[in-house]
Amino acid sequence: MKNNVYNIIHHGAVDGVTGSCHELNIAGKDGILVDCGLFQGEEKSMDGAGANQLEIEFPIEHIRALVVTHCHIDHVGRIPYLLAAGFEGPIICTIPTAKLLPLILEDALHIGVTKNKSLIDRFLKIIEERIVAVEYGKWHDIALTAKGKELKIKFSPAGHVIGSAYVECELQEKKNTHQILFSGDLGATHTPILISPNAPKGTDVLILESTYGDKNHKGRKERREVLKSIIEHCFRDRGVVIIPAFSIGRTQELLYEFEHIIHEFGENKAHDKGNWEDVEVVIDSPLANNFTEVYKTLRDYWDYEAQDRIKEGRHPLAFDQMTTIGDHEEHLSTVKYLKKTARPTIVIAASGMCTGGRVVNYLKSLLDDSRTDVVFVGYQSYGTPGRDIQKYGPRNGYVELDGKRYDINAQVYTLRGYSAHADQEGLLNFVRDMEKKPKEIRLVHGDDRTKRAFKEVLEKEFPNIEILIP
């Protein structure tokens, strides 16, 4: 849909599912960015940015604001580089995201930029000064320099992680109103803890994620049963269950589900030497522990089911069988202990795609043990160690971690039903439920095969909508 008023430019999440960064450019004089995330694996942007090229090389002088849909690293991880490039505008996000964003950026800076605490503290002070927290459902004006044009945005729950949102942009120009919607990452229906997304009344242009545009997930009850049966089978192997998971979102959802399984089946056998109420769930990620504490303070944003469990006296994110690992020495001693004993234990550790973090030490120590089980509960990008373990593990292949080969004798499972992303039906329903259908849908945040398959499905159901793959 061509026009002289605005243009949409994609600086990331077009060659895969990471590095989300999209620009609403208004007549070349003003603009906003929606997200500014890190790339993982082999994925790159159209301007050559990638995991090894993080500097911002596209023009930003006209960018008036950064709008953040949620604080996963693939949506916010390049913010330090955006500021280094000279961006001086506000960082606009929801109230929960405003609480979580400094935590994830502090971690990203410490791992990828500098260990200098005073530099990190200075940067975080700048971030906190720039953050503008906006309530869901409230329109927020963005100042433009161009005369005769007005822009406002509104956040609505996306159901992906706490604080996540899709963004409606309304651009007023003379007597014309233009509506552009950025989906961010839409969550699966009935995701634990989170309010499910509801579609808006409509839009002119929809920039839509397509991570699982070619697949449908299992239902909530069914996937919980699958999770329970996999863990029981893993414990029969008498080894450690390693679940690589993102620190924010997936870790808290898994805790919520394990608490429910233990509450419901506590006296039932989980393995031959213990019941479910004896199962130990280890969270080995300081960042995940911090996020979990923040999640507890954001109960007003939990769904009704989660709030009802609190009223019943249950503690979905802090139950008796849960152990958190603190400093690095405790982490190393835990890895050493589990390697020596192979005691049946569920370990949830970051990162979700095994590109770094504490999960790597567990994998290095335990992948060659046939009693170990690795359970993937999220998407694994091309070029990541997680993708290699997922692909070559069932063939007893190997994976490279920190430049060294490790044989995979562990059992490898993929539990697709626990994706935090909407499936094909969920994405279709988002469009179906709009009273005013978009004239154009742009598919981003998906691999090429998935986008092409989803494009065909959309074209068949909505023949009057132009479907584009940037």
C-alpha positions as CSV (number, residue, x, y, z in Angstrom):
1,M,0.0,0.0,0.0
2,K,1.9,3.0,-1.3
3,N,1.4,6.5,0.1
4,N,3.3,9.7,0.5
5,V,2.5,10.2,4.2
6,Y,4.4,7.3,5.9
7,N,6.6,4.4,5.2
8,I,7.4,1.2,7.2
9,I,11.1,0.2,7.3
10,H,12.2,-3.1,8.8
11,H,15.7,-3.1,10.5
12,G,15.4,-6.6,12.0
13,A,13.2,-9.8,12.4
14,V,12.9,-10.1,8.6
15,D,15.5,-12.8,8.2
16,G,14.3,-14.9,11.1
17,V,12.8,-14.4,14.5
18,T,15.4,-12.2,16.4
19,G,16.6,-8.6,16.2
20,S,13.1,-7.1,16.1
21,C,13.3,-3.5,15.0
22,H,10.7,-1.7,12.9
23,E,10.5,2.0,11.9
24,L,7.4,4.0,11.2
25,N,8.8,6.7,9.0
26,I,6.6,9.8,8.6
27,A,7.4,11.6,5.3
28,G,11.2,11.2,6.0
29,K,11.1,14.0,8.6
30,D,9.9,12.1,11.7
31,G,9.8,8.5,12.9
32,I,9.5,6.1,15.7
33,L,11.2,2.8,16.3
34,V,9.2,-0.2,17.5
35,D,11.7,-2.3,19.4
36,C,15.5,-2.6,19.0
37,G,16.6,-6.1,19.7
38,L,19.6,-8.4,19.5
39,F,20.1,-10.9,16.8
40,Q,20.9,-14.5,17.7
41,G,22.5,-17.3,15.6
42,E,22.9,-16.6,11.9
43,E,20.1,-14.1,11.6
44,K,20.8,-10.7,10.2
45,S,19.1,-7.5,9.2
46,M,18.8,-6.0,5.7
47,D,21.5,-3.5,6.5
48,G,24.0,-6.2,7.6
49,A,23.5,-6.1,11.4
50,G,23.7,-9.4,13.2
51,A,25.0,-11.2,16.3
52,N,28.6,-9.9,15.6
53,Q,27.6,-6.5,14.2
54,L,25.5,-4.7,16.8
55,E,26.2,-1.0,16.0
56,I,23.2,1.0,14.7
57,E,24.0,1.9,11.1
58,F,20.7,3.2,9.9
59,P,19.8,6.9,10.2
60,I,18.2,7.9,13.6
61,E,18.3,11.7,13.5
62,H,14.6,11.8,12.8
63,I,13.6,9.2,15.3
64,R,11.4,10.9,18.0
65,A,10.8,7.9,20.3
66,L,11.5,4.2,20.9
67,V,8.4,2.2,21.5
68,V,9.1,-1.2,23.3
69,T,6.5,-4.0,23.0
70,H,8.2,-6.2,25.7
71,C,11.5,-6.8,27.2
72,H,12.8,-10.0,25.7
73,I,16.4,-9.5,24.6
74,D,15.6,-10.0,20.9
75,H,13.4,-6.9,21.2
76,V,15.5,-4.6,23.5
77,G,19.1,-5.9,23.5
78,R,20.4,-3.2,21.1
79,I,19.1,-0.3,23.1
80,P,22.6,0.5,24.4
81,Y,23.9,0.7,20.9
82,L,20.9,2.9,19.9
83,L,21.9,5.4,22.7
84,A,25.5,5.2,21.7
85,A,24.5,6.2,18.2
86,G,23.0,9.4,19.6
87,F,19.3,8.6,20.2
88,E,18.0,11.1,22.8
89,G,14.3,10.5,22.7
90,P,11.9,8.8,25.2
91,I,11.6,5.0,25.6
92,I,7.9,4.3,25.8
93,C,6.5,1.1,27.2
94,T,3.9,-0.4,29.5
95,I,4.1,-0.1,33.3
96,P,5.3,-3.7,33.9
97,T,7.9,-3.5,31.1
98,A,9.2,-0.3,32.7
99,K,10.0,-2.3,35.9
100,L,11.6,-5.2,34.0
101,L,13.6,-3.3,31.3
102,P,16.4,-2.0,33.5
103,L,17.0,-5.5,34.8
104,I,17.4,-7.1,31.4
105,L,19.6,-4.3,30.1
106,E,21.8,-4.4,33.1
107,D,22.4,-8.1,32.4
108,A,22.9,-7.5,28.7
109,L,25.5,-4.8,29.4
110,H,27.3,-7.0,31.9
111,I,27.6,-9.9,29.5
112,G,28.1,-8.2,26.2
113,V,29.5,-4.7,26.7
114,T,31.4,-4.0,30.0
115,K,32.0,-5.4,33.5
116,N,32.6,-1.8,34.7
117,K,29.9,-1.3,37.4
118,S,30.0,2.5,37.3
119,L,29.6,2.6,33.5
120,I,26.6,0.2,33.8
121,D,25.1,2.3,36.6
122,R,25.4,5.5,34.6
123,F,23.8,3.9,31.6
124,L,20.9,2.5,33.7
125,K,20.4,6.0,35.2
126,I,20.0,7.3,31.6
127,I,17.6,4.5,30.8
128,E,15.4,5.1,33.8
129,E,15.3,8.8,33.1
130,R,14.2,8.1,29.5
131,I,11.5,5.5,30.3
132,V,7.9,6.7,29.9
133,A,5.5,4.2,31.4
134,V,2.0,4.1,29.8
135,E,-1.0,2.2,31.0
136,Y,-2.7,-0.3,28.8
137,G,-5.5,1.2,26.7
138,K,-4.5,4.8,27.1
139,W,-3.5,6.9,24.1
140,H,-0.1,8.6,24.3
141,D,0.9,11.5,22.1
142,I,4.3,11.6,20.4
143,A,5.7,15.0,19.5
144,L,6.6,15.4,15.8
145,T,8.4,18.2,14.1
146,A,6.4,18.1,10.9
147,K,3.5,20.6,10.8
148,G,0.0,19.3,10.2
149,K,0.7,15.8,11.4
150,E,-0.1,14.2,14.8
151,L,0.9,10.8,16.1
152,K,-0.4,8.8,19.1
153,I,0.1,5.2,20.2
154,K,-1.8,2.8,22.4
155,F,-0.7,-0.4,24.1
156,S,-2.9,-3.5,24.5
157,P,-2.1,-6.8,26.2
158,A,-0.3,-9.2,23.9
159,G,-0.2,-12.2,26.2
160,H,3.4,-13.1,25.5
161,V,5.2,-12.1,28.7
162,I,4.1,-9.9,31.5
163,G,3.9,-6.3,30.3
164,S,3.9,-7.4,26.6
165,A,1.8,-5.3,24.2
166,Y,0.8,-4.9,20.6
167,V,1.0,-1.2,19.5
168,E,-1.7,0.7,17.7
169,C,-0.4,3.8,15.9
170,E,-2.8,6.5,14.8
171,L,-1.3,9.1,12.4
172,Q,-3.5,12.2,11.7
173,E,-2.7,14.2,8.6
174,K,-5.0,16.9,7.5
175,K,-8.4,15.3,7.5
176,N,-7.0,11.8,7.0
177,T,-6.4,9.2,9.7
178,H,-3.9,6.4,9.1
179,Q,-3.8,3.3,11.4
180,I,-0.8,1.1,11.7
181,L,-0.5,-1.8,14.1
182,F,2.7,-3.6,15.3
183,S,1.8,-7.0,16.8
184,G,5.1,-7.4,18.7
185,D,5.0,-11.0,19.9
186,L,1.5,-12.3,20.4
187,G,1.0,-14.9,23.0
188,A,-0.7,-18.3,22.9
189,T,-4.2,-18.5,24.2
190,H,-4.5,-19.2,27.9
191,T,-0.8,-18.8,28.6
192,P,-0.1,-19.3,32.3
193,I,-0.4,-16.1,34.4
194,L,-1.1,-13.8,31.5
195,I,-4.2,-12.2,30.1
196,S,-4.9,-13.5,26.6
197,P,-4.7,-10.9,23.8
198,N,-7.9,-9.5,22.2
199,A,-7.8,-8.1,18.7
200,P,-8.4,-4.4,18.2
201,K,-11.3,-3.0,16.2
202,G,-9.1,-2.7,13.1
203,T,-6.2,-1.1,11.3
204,D,-5.0,-0.1,7.8
205,V,-1.7,-1.9,8.0
206,L,-0.7,-4.8,10.3
207,I,2.9,-5.8,10.9
208,L,2.3,-9.3,12.2
209,E,4.8,-11.8,13.8
210,S,4.7,-15.3,12.2
211,T,7.0,-17.5,14.4
212,Y,4.5,-20.4,14.4
213,G,2.5,-19.3,11.4
214,D,2.7,-22.9,10.0
215,K,1.9,-24.8,13.2
216,N,-0.8,-25.3,15.8
217,H,0.0,-25.9,19.5
218,K,-1.6,-28.4,21.8
219,G,-4.3,-27.1,24.2
220,R,-3.3,-25.9,27.7
221,K,-4.5,-29.1,29.5
222,E,-3.0,-31.4,26.9
223,R,0.4,-29.7,27.0
224,R,0.5,-29.8,30.8
225,E,-0.2,-33.6,30.6
226,V,2.6,-33.9,28.0
227,L,5.0,-31.9,30.3
228,K,4.1,-34.2,33.2
229,S,4.6,-37.4,31.3
230,I,7.9,-36.2,29.8
231,I,9.2,-35.4,33.3
232,E,8.1,-38.7,34.7
233,H,9.8,-40.5,31.8
234,C,12.9,-38.4,32.3
235,F,13.0,-39.4,36.0
236,R,12.8,-43.1,35.0
237,D,16.2,-42.4,33.2
238,R,17.5,-41.5,36.8
239,G,19.2,-38.4,35.6
240,V,19.0,-34.6,35.4
241,V,16.3,-32.9,33.4
242,I,17.7,-29.7,31.8
243,I,15.2,-27.2,30.5
244,P,16.8,-24.2,28.7
245,A,14.4,-21.3,29.2
246,F,14.4,-17.5,28.8
247,S,14.7,-15.8,32.1
248,I,11.6,-13.8,31.7
249,G,8.3,-15.3,30.7
250,R,9.0,-19.0,30.0
251,T,10.7,-19.6,33.4
252,Q,7.8,-18.2,35.3
253,E,5.2,-20.1,33.2
254,L,7.1,-23.4,33.8
255,L,7.1,-22.7,37.6
256,Y,3.4,-22.0,37.5
257,E,2.8,-25.3,35.7
258,F,5.0,-27.3,38.0
259,E,3.3,-25.9,41.0
260,H,0.0,-26.9,39.6
261,I,1.2,-30.5,38.8
262,I,2.7,-30.9,42.3
263,H,-0.6,-29.5,43.8
264,E,-2.7,-31.9,41.8
265,F,-0.5,-35.0,41.8
266,G,1.7,-34.5,44.9
267,E,1.2,-38.0,46.3
268,N,1.4,-39.7,42.9
269,K,4.6,-41.3,41.8
270,A,6.9,-39.1,39.7
271,H,9.6,-41.8,39.7
272,D,10.3,-45.1,41.4
273,K,11.8,-43.5,44.5
274,G,9.7,-40.5,45.0
275,N,6.3,-38.7,44.6
276,W,5.7,-35.4,42.8
277,E,5.7,-33.6,46.1
278,D,9.3,-34.7,46.5
279,V,10.5,-33.4,43.1
280,E,13.1,-30.7,43.2
281,V,12.9,-27.8,40.7
282,V,16.1,-25.8,40.5
283,I,16.1,-22.3,39.0
284,D,19.7,-21.5,38.2
285,S,19.6,-18.0,36.8
286,P,20.0,-14.8,38.9
287,L,18.2,-12.9,36.3
288,A,15.3,-15.3,36.3
289,N,15.1,-15.1,40.1
290,N,15.0,-11.3,39.9
291,F,12.3,-11.4,37.2
292,T,10.3,-13.8,39.3
293,E,10.4,-11.4,42.3
294,V,9.2,-8.6,40.0
295,Y,6.4,-10.9,38.6
296,K,5.2,-11.3,42.2
297,T,4.9,-7.5,42.6
298,L,2.8,-7.3,39.4
299,R,-0.1,-9.5,40.5
300,D,-2.6,-6.8,39.2
301,Y,-1.5,-7.8,35.7
302,W,-2.0,-11.6,36.3
303,D,-5.0,-13.3,34.8
304,Y,-8.0,-14.4,37.0
305,E,-6.9,-18.0,37.3
306,A,-3.5,-17.0,38.8
307,Q,-5.1,-14.5,41.1
308,D,-7.6,-17.1,42.3
309,R,-4.7,-19.4,43.2
310,I,-3.2,-16.7,45.4
311,K,-6.6,-16.3,47.2
312,E,-6.5,-20.0,47.9
313,G,-3.2,-19.6,49.7
314,R,-1.1,-21.1,47.0
315,H,2.2,-19.7,45.8
316,P,2.6,-20.4,42.1
317,L,6.0,-18.8,41.8
318,A,7.4,-19.7,45.2
319,F,6.5,-23.3,46.3
320,D,8.3,-25.6,48.7
321,Q,9.9,-27.8,46.0
322,M,11.6,-24.9,44.3
323,T,15.2,-24.0,44.9
324,T,17.0,-20.9,43.5
325,I,20.7,-20.8,42.9
326,G,22.5,-17.6,43.7
327,D,26.1,-16.8,43.0
328,H,28.5,-18.3,40.5
329,E,30.3,-20.5,43.1
330,E,26.9,-22.1,44.1
331,H,26.1,-22.6,40.4
332,L,29.4,-24.4,39.8
333,S,29.1,-26.6,42.9
334,T,25.5,-27.5,41.8
335,V,26.7,-28.6,38.3
336,K,29.5,-30.6,39.9
337,Y,27.1,-32.3,42.4
338,L,24.6,-33.2,39.7
339,K,27.3,-34.6,37.4
340,K,28.6,-36.8,40.2
341,T,25.2,-38.0,41.6
342,A,22.9,-37.8,38.5
343,R,20.2,-37.2,41.1
344,P,16.8,-36.8,39.4
345,T,16.3,-33.0,39.4
346,I,14.6,-30.5,37.1
347,V,17.0,-27.7,36.2
348,I,15.6,-24.6,34.5
349,A,18.4,-22.3,33.4
350,A,19.0,-19.5,30.8
351,S,19.6,-19.0,28.0
352,G,16.6,-20.3,26.1
353,M,18.6,-21.0,22.9
354,C,21.7,-22.2,24.7
355,T,23.8,-19.3,23.3
356,G,25.2,-18.4,26.7
357,G,24.3,-18.3,30.4
358,R,24.5,-21.0,33.0
359,V,22.6,-23.6,31.0
360,V,25.8,-24.0,29.0
361,N,27.8,-25.4,32.0
362,Y,25.0,-28.0,32.6
363,L,25.1,-29.0,29.0
364,K,28.9,-29.3,28.9
365,S,28.9,-31.5,32.0
366,L,25.9,-33.6,31.3
367,L,25.2,-33.9,27.6
368,D,27.4,-37.0,27.3
369,D,25.5,-38.9,30.0
370,S,22.7,-41.0,28.6
371,R,20.7,-40.5,31.9
372,T,20.4,-36.8,31.1
373,D,17.3,-35.4,29.4
374,V,17.1,-32.0,27.6
375,V,13.7,-30.6,27.2
376,F,13.2,-27.7,24.8
377,V,10.1,-25.6,25.4
378,G,10.7,-22.7,23.0
379,Y,11.8,-21.8,19.5
380,Q,15.4,-22.5,18.6
381,S,16.8,-20.2,15.9
382,Y,19.1,-21.4,13.1
383,G,22.7,-21.2,14.0
384,T,22.2,-21.5,17.8
385,P,23.5,-24.4,19.9
386,G,19.9,-25.1,20.9
387,R,18.9,-25.7,17.3
388,D,21.9,-28.1,16.9
389,I,21.1,-30.1,20.0
390,Q,17.5,-30.3,18.9
391,K,18.5,-31.5,15.4
392,Y,21.5,-33.7,16.1
393,G,20.7,-34.9,19.6
394,P,18.3,-37.7,18.5
395,R,21.1,-38.9,16.1
396,N,23.6,-39.0,19.0
397,G,25.6,-36.3,17.2
398,Y,27.5,-33.4,18.8
399,V,27.2,-29.7,19.5
400,E,29.8,-27.0,19.7
401,L,29.8,-25.0,22.9
402,D,32.4,-22.2,23.3
403,G,34.4,-23.6,20.4
404,K,34.6,-27.2,21.7
405,R,32.7,-30.3,20.6
406,Y,30.5,-32.2,23.0
407,D,28.9,-35.5,22.2
408,I,25.2,-35.8,22.8
409,N,24.2,-39.0,24.5
410,A,21.3,-37.3,26.4
411,Q,17.7,-37.8,25.4
412,V,16.3,-34.7,23.7
413,Y,12.7,-33.7,23.7
414,T,10.9,-30.8,22.1
415,L,7.6,-29.7,23.8
416,R,6.2,-27.3,21.2
417,G,3.0,-26.7,23.1
418,Y,4.7,-24.4,25.6
419,S,5.7,-21.7,23.1
420,A,4.9,-18.2,24.3
421,H,4.0,-17.3,20.7
422,A,0.6,-17.6,19.2
423,D,0.2,-20.5,16.8
424,Q,-1.4,-20.3,13.3
425,E,-4.9,-20.4,14.6
426,G,-4.2,-17.8,17.2
427,L,-2.6,-15.5,14.5
428,L,-5.6,-16.0,12.2
429,N,-8.0,-15.3,15.0
430,F,-6.2,-12.0,15.7
431,V,-7.1,-10.9,12.1
432,R,-10.5,-12.6,12.0
433,D,-11.6,-10.7,15.1
434,M,-11.0,-7.3,13.7
435,E,-14.1,-5.5,12.6
436,K,-12.2,-3.4,10.1
437,K,-9.7,-5.7,8.3
438,P,-6.3,-4.4,7.3
439,K,-5.7,-3.5,3.7
440,E,-2.1,-4.9,4.1
441,I,-0.4,-7.4,6.3
442,R,3.4,-7.6,6.5
443,L,4.8,-10.9,7.9
444,V,7.9,-10.5,10.1
445,H,9.5,-12.5,12.9
446,G,9.5,-15.9,11.2
447,D,11.8,-18.1,9.1
448,D,11.3,-18.0,5.3
449,R,9.5,-21.3,5.0
450,T,7.1,-20.5,7.8
451,K,6.3,-17.0,6.4
452,R,5.7,-18.4,2.9
453,A,3.3,-21.1,4.3
454,F,1.5,-18.6,6.4
455,K,1.2,-16.2,3.5
456,E,-0.6,-18.9,1.5
457,V,-3.1,-19.5,4.4
458,L,-3.8,-15.8,4.8
459,E,-4.3,-15.2,1.1
460,K,-6.7,-18.1,0.9
461,E,-8.8,-16.8,3.8
462,F,-8.5,-13.1,3.2
463,P,-8.3,-12.6,-0.6
464,N,-8.9,-8.9,-0.4
465,I,-5.9,-8.3,1.9
466,E,-2.4,-7.7,0.4
467,I,0.0,-10.1,2.1
468,L,3.7,-9.0,2.0
469,I,6.9,-10.6,3.1
470,P,9.4,-7.8,3.4
